[in-house]
Amino acid sequence: MKCNKCGTPVETDKISFRDECPVCHQDLHICLNCIFYDTGKSNSCREDKAEFVKEKDRANFCEYFRFTERKAQSSAKEDAETRWKELFKN
């Protein structure tokens, strides 16, 4: 689990409504950190029963919140090198 704003790993089992990132102090219980967040869906949420949240980057009291697992972002160069190595494995 990583902070949406700064990418700092968050090491806790459960995120409460008032938890903040230890580095940038961004709220963690926000839509942008939720596994159900999807801009292509109604209210930007895949959970049909969730109430509308206007400010997706601010703490909210949504009961359906589940912290998303984010993969570490890599550069285009690293991606290309990985693909090249996979292509020419011995």
LOMARFI-907058 format. One line per field, with one value per atom (N, C-alpha, C, CB): residue in one letter; atom name; z, x, y. Coordinates in steps of 0.2 Angstrom, whole numbers. Each point is the difference from the previous one (the first is absolute). Last residue first. Glycine has a CB too. Example, Ala and Ser with C-alpha at 12.3 -4.5 7.8 and 13.67 -1.06 7.14 Angstrom:
BEGIN
residu <- (S|S|S|S|A|A|A|A)
atome <- (N|CA|C|CB|N|CA|C|CB)
z <- (35|1|3|-10|10|0|0|6)
x <- (64|4|-4|6|-4|-4|4|-9)
y <- (-11|6|5|-3|-25|6|6|-6)
***
This chain:
BEGIN
residu <- (N|N|N|N|K|K|K|K|F|F|F|F|L|L|L|L|E|E|E|E|K|K|K|K|W|W|W|W|R|R|R|R|T|T|T|T|E|E|E|E|A|A|A|A|D|D|D|D|E|E|E|E|K|K|K|K|A|A|A|A|S|S|S|S|S|S|S|S|Q|Q|Q|Q|A|A|A|A|K|K|K|K|R|R|R|R|E|E|E|E|T|T|T|T|F|F|F|F|R|R|R|R|F|F|F|F|Y|Y|Y|Y|E|E|E|E|C|C|C|C|F|F|F|F|N|N|N|N|A|A|A|A|R|R|R|R|D|D|D|D|K|K|K|K|E|E|E|E|K|K|K|K|V|V|V|V|F|F|F|F|E|E|E|E|A|A|A|A|K|K|K|K|D|D|D|D|E|E|E|E|R|R|R|R|C|C|C|C|S|S|S|S|N|N|N|N|S|S|S|S|K|K|K|K|G|G|G|G|T|T|T|T|D|D|D|D|Y|Y|Y|Y|F|F|F|F|I|I|I|I|C|C|C|C|N|N|N|N|L|L|L|L|C|C|C|C|I|I|I|I|H|H|H|H|L|L|L|L|D|D|D|D|Q|Q|Q|Q|H|H|H|H|C|C|C|C|V|V|V|V|P|P|P|P|C|C|C|C|E|E|E|E|D|D|D|D|R|R|R|R|F|F|F|F|S|S|S|S|I|I|I|I|K|K|K|K|D|D|D|D|T|T|T|T|E|E|E|E|V|V|V|V|P|P|P|P|T|T|T|T|G|G|G|G|C|C|C|C|K|K|K|K|N|N|N|N|C|C|C|C|K|K|K|K|M|M|M|M)
atome <- (N|CA|C|CB|N|CA|C|CB|N|CA|C|CB|N|CA|C|CB|N|CA|C|CB|N|CA|C|CB|N|CA|C|CB|N|CA|C|CB|N|CA|C|CB|N|CA|C|CB|N|CA|C|CB|N|CA|C|CB|N|CA|C|CB|N|CA|C|CB|N|CA|C|CB|N|CA|C|CB|N|CA|C|CB|N|CA|C|CB|N|CA|C|CB|N|CA|C|CB|N|CA|C|CB|N|CA|C|CB|N|CA|C|CB|N|CA|C|CB|N|CA|C|CB|N|CA|C|CB|N|CA|C|CB|N|CA|C|CB|N|CA|C|CB|N|CA|C|CB|N|CA|C|CB|N|CA|C|CB|N|CA|C|CB|N|CA|C|CB|N|CA|C|CB|N|CA|C|CB|N|CA|C|CB|N|CA|C|CB|N|CA|C|CB|N|CA|C|CB|N|CA|C|CB|N|CA|C|CB|N|CA|C|CB|N|CA|C|CB|N|CA|C|CB|N|CA|C|CB|N|CA|C|CB|N|CA|C|CB|N|CA|C|CB|N|CA|C|CB|N|CA|C|CB|N|CA|C|CB|N|CA|C|CB|N|CA|C|CB|N|CA|C|CB|N|CA|C|CB|N|CA|C|CB|N|CA|C|CB|N|CA|C|CB|N|CA|C|CB|N|CA|C|CB|N|CA|C|CB|N|CA|C|CB|N|CA|C|CB|N|CA|C|CB|N|CA|C|CB|N|CA|C|CB|N|CA|C|CB|N|CA|C|CB|N|CA|C|CB|N|CA|C|CB|N|CA|C|CB|N|CA|C|CB|N|CA|C|CB|N|CA|C|CB|N|CA|C|CB|N|CA|C|CB|N|CA|C|CB|N|CA|C|CB|N|CA|C|CB|N|CA|C|CB|N|CA|C|CB|N|CA|C|CB|N|CA|C|CB|N|CA|C|CB|N|CA|C|CB|N|CA|C|CB|N|CA|C|CB|N|CA|C|CB|N|CA|C|CB)
z <- (-113|-2|3|-1|-6|5|-3|8|-18|-1|5|-8|11|-7|-2|-3|24|0|-8|10|-6|4|-1|8|-16|-4|3|-4|16|-6|-4|0|18|2|-5|10|-15|1|3|3|-7|-6|1|-5|24|-4|-6|5|6|4|-3|10|-20|-1|3|-1|6|-7|-2|-3|29|-5|-7|7|17|-3|-7|5|20|-7|-2|2|16|0|-8|10|-1|-1|-1|-6|22|-6|-1|2|11|0|-7|7|9|-6|0|-6|26|-3|-6|12|-4|0|-3|-1|9|-1|1|3|1|-5|-2|-5|19|4|-5|7|-6|-4|4|-11|16|5|-4|9|-15|0|5|-12|3|4|0|8|-29|7|4|-3|-22|3|8|-12|-3|0|3|-10|12|0|1|5|-6|-5|-1|4|1|4|-5|7|-4|-4|5|-9|16|-1|-4|11|-13|3|-1|-1|-9|6|4|1|-21|-2|6|-9|3|5|-1|8|-21|-2|5|-7|1|5|-3|10|-17|0|5|-3|-4|7|0|6|-24|3|7|-6|-11|3|3|2|-12|-5|2|-6|20|-3|-6|3|20|-7|-4|2|24|-4|-7|10|8|-3|-5|9|7|-6|-4|7|7|1|-7|8|-2|2|1|6|-14|-4|2|-3|16|-6|-4|0|26|-6|-6|4|20|-1|-5|12|-5|-3|-2|6|-3|3|-4|3|-1|-4|4|-11|17|4|-4|8|-13|-3|4|-11|20|-3|-3|-3|13|5|-3|6|-13|-2|5|-12|22|-5|-2|5|7|-1|-6|4|5|2|-1|8|-11|-4|1|2|-1|4|-4|11|-18|-1|4|-11|14|-1|0|5|-3|-2|-2|7|-10|5|-3|5|-15|3|6|-3|-21|6|3|-4|-14|2|7|-6|-12|6|2|4|-22|-2|6|-11|8|0|-1|7|-9|-1|-1|7|-1|-7|-1|1|16|0|-7|11|-6|-1|0|-6|11|0|0|6)
x <- (90|4|-4|11|-22|3|3|-9|-1|6|3|2|-23|0|6|-6|4|-5|0|-6|19|3|-4|6|-14|5|3|3|-19|-3|5|-10|17|-3|-3|-2|11|5|-3|8|-23|3|5|-2|-7|-5|3|-10|22|0|-4|3|-4|7|0|6|-24|-1|7|-8|3|1|-1|8|-21|7|0|2|-17|1|7|-10|-3|5|0|7|-29|6|5|-5|-18|3|7|-6|-19|7|3|-2|-19|2|8|-9|-12|6|3|3|-29|6|6|-9|-18|7|4|-1|-23|2|8|-12|-2|1|3|-10|13|-3|2|1|3|-2|-3|-2|23|-8|-1|-1|22|-2|-8|10|2|0|-3|-2|5|6|0|5|-24|3|7|-7|-16|7|3|-1|-22|1|8|-11|-5|5|3|3|-26|4|5|-10|1|-2|4|-6|4|4|-4|11|-17|-3|3|-4|13|-7|-3|-1|27|-4|-7|10|9|-3|-4|10|-4|1|-3|0|-1|7|2|3|-25|3|7|-11|2|-5|3|-10|28|-6|-4|5|17|-4|-7|10|9|-3|-5|11|-3|0|-3|0|6|1|0|5|-5|-6|0|-6|24|0|-6|6|5|-4|0|-7|18|4|-5|7|-16|6|5|-1|-18|-2|6|-11|15|-2|-2|7|5|-7|-3|-1|22|1|-7|11|0|-5|1|-8|30|-6|-5|6|17|-6|-6|7|17|-3|-7|5|8|5|-3|6|-18|5|5|-1|-26|7|5|-3|-22|4|7|-6|-21|7|3|-2|-22|5|7|-9|-9|-2|4|-11|22|-5|-2|3|10|0|-6|7|8|-7|1|-6|25|-5|-6|5|20|-5|-5|1|19|1|-5|12|-6|-4|0|-7|24|-3|-4|9|-5|3|-4|4|-8|2|3|2|-13|7|3|-1|-24|4|7|-9|-6|-1|4|-12|20|-4|-1|5|-2|4|-5|9|-7|-4|4|-9)
y <- (-84|-6|-7|7|19|-5|-6|4|18|-4|-4|9|3|-2|-4|10|0|-5|-3|5|14|-6|-6|8|13|-3|-6|12|-1|-3|-3|8|5|-6|-4|6|15|-4|-7|10|7|-2|-5|11|0|-5|-3|7|10|-6|-5|6|15|-3|-7|11|3|-3|-4|9|-6|5|-4|7|-14|0|4|-12|8|3|-1|8|-24|5|3|-5|-5|-3|6|-9|7|3|-3|11|-16|-2|3|-11|20|-3|-2|7|-4|3|-4|4|-1|-5|3|-10|19|1|-6|12|-8|-5|1|0|15|-7|-5|3|25|-6|-6|6|18|-5|-6|9|10|-1|-6|5|14|-5|-1|2|8|2|-6|12|-10|0|2|3|-4|-7|0|-2|17|1|-6|11|-13|6|1|5|-27|4|5|-10|-8|5|4|1|-26|7|4|-1|-26|5|7|-7|-15|2|6|-12|1|3|3|-8|4|-2|3|-2|8|-6|-3|-2|28|-5|-6|8|16|-2|-6|11|-2|3|-2|-1|-13|5|2|-4|-5|-2|5|-11|12|-2|-2|-4|10|6|-2|6|-19|-1|5|-12|0|6|-1|6|-23|1|7|-7|0|-5|1|-8|29|-6|-4|7|14|-5|-7|8|14|-2|-6|13|-4|-4|-2|6|-3|4|-4|10|-11|-3|5|-5|11|-7|-3|-1|28|-5|-6|9|6|0|-5|2|4|2|0|6|-12|6|2|-3|-16|5|6|-10|-9|3|5|-11|7|-2|3|-1|-3|5|-4|11|-16|-2|5|-12|10|6|-2|4|-20|6|6|-5|-20|3|7|-5|-19|7|3|0|-24|3|8|-10|-5|-5|3|-8|20|-1|-5|12|2|-6|0|-2|16|0|-7|10|4|-6|1|-7|27|-3|-6|11|5|-6|-4|4|19|0|-7|9|-5|7|-1|6|-24|2|6|-5|-14|6|2|3|-29|6|6|-6|-23|6|6|-6)
***
